[in-house]
Amino acid sequence: MIHDDHPFKDLPEDRDPVRQFRGHLAAPVTVVTAGPAGSEAALTVSSLMVAEGEPSSVIVLIGTSTDLWEAIESSRRFVVHILASSHRDDADAFAGIRPRPGGVFAGVAVEHSDWGPVLTDATNRIFCNLASS
C-alpha cells in the first residue's frame, strides 16, 4: 500500500463540517442511477428519506450540478439501490473517491431499464418517478 490514507480524501481543514457530521450518522449506503444506455449516470447517496403514504415517497438529495441530476431531470425516472458491505468498492467508485478505469460502470453487472441502469448485484432496489425538483 502506497498511502496510509485515501489519496483522494480532502484534507481535514478542507472538509465541510456538515458533511463530516452527516458521515457519523448511521445511514444506508445507496447508489442512485438514471439515464439510458450510453448516457447513464450514478452517484452514491446517503442522504435520503423514505415516507409511506399516498403516494409513498423516496426523497434523495442530489446536487443540481451533477450528471446524475441531469439524467434524472431529463428522464424523470431513477433507481435507488441499497448496497451491502460487499459493495464498498462500488460505493467508493460511484462517490468519486476511488477511480475506476473505464468509468464508474466498468466491471459492474448492469441491466438497462426504463428507469435507468439496474445494478444486478444490488438486489434491494426501488424504481422511482420524479415527482418534483
N, C-alpha and C positions, 0 to 999 in steps of 0.2 A: 504494500500500500504506500502510495507516494505522500498523501496528505493525512494529517491527523484529524482534520475537519473536512467537511464537504467543500470542495473548491469553488462552488458557485454560491455559497451561502453569503449573505450580506454580513458586513462587519457589525458587531454589536451596536456601535454608535449610529449606524445607518438603518437599523431596524425600526419599523413602525411600532410604537408601543401598543396600539390597539390590536395589531396583528399578533404581536407577542402574547398578549393577554388571551386572545382567542385560541392560540395554539396550545394553551394549557387546559382548555375546556375539553371534556370528553365528548367526542362527536364522531359520527361515522365518516369514513372517507369515501367519497363518491367521485365518479367521473361522469361528466355530462357531455354527451355527444350530439352533434346535429350536422345536417348538410348531406347533399347527395354524393354518391361515389365520385371521387376525383376532386371534390371540394369540401370534404369532410373536415370537421374541426372538433376539438375536445379540450377539456380543461378539468383538472382535479378541483373539486369544490367541497369544502367542509361547512360552508355557511348555507344551510338550508333548513326549511321547516316544512313539516307535513301537517296539514289541517284537514280533519274529517268534516263532512258536511255535504250540502247540496248546492253547488258541486264541491267535491273534495278538491284540495289544492296542494300542490307541491311548490313551495316558494324557494327559489335559488337566487343567490346574489352573485351576479356576473358583471364584470366591468364592461361598459359600453364600448371601450376601445379594443376589445378582444376579437379575434377571428371567430370565436365561438358565438359571441353575441351577434355578429353579422350573419352567421349561418342560421341562428335561431330566428332572428328578425325577418330574414328572407323566407324561410320555410314555414315559420310559425309552429314548428314542432321540434321536439328533442327527446332524448332518452337519458334517464338518470340511472346509473349503475352503482350498486353498493359493492365496494371492494372488500375482499378478505385480506388478512395479513399476508397471505402468499402473493398478493398483487402489489407489494410495496414498490418494486421497480417500475411497474406501470404507473402507479400513482405519482412517483417522482418524475417520470418522463412527461406525463400529461401536465404536471405542475410546472414544467420548465426548469426544474432544478437538477435534472440528470439528463445529459444529452443522449439522444438515441440516433445513431447514424441511419439515414434513410427516412427520418421523420418520426413523429410520435407514434404512428400506427405500425411502423416497421416491426415485424415479428409478432404482432398481436393478432389473434384469431378474431376476425370481424365478419359479420354478415350485414349486408345493407338492407335497410327497411325504409318505409315511407317516413319514418321519424328520424332517420339518420343511422349512423353506424351502430351496430349492436356488438358489444364485446362478449363473445360467446362464452368465455371462461368466467365471466361475472354473471352468475345466474339470477341474482336478486336485482331486478330492474323494473322500472316503470316507464311507460310511453306517455309523453305529455304533449298537450297542445298549449301554445302560448295564449294566455287569457288577456294579459295587459303587459305593458312595458313602462 
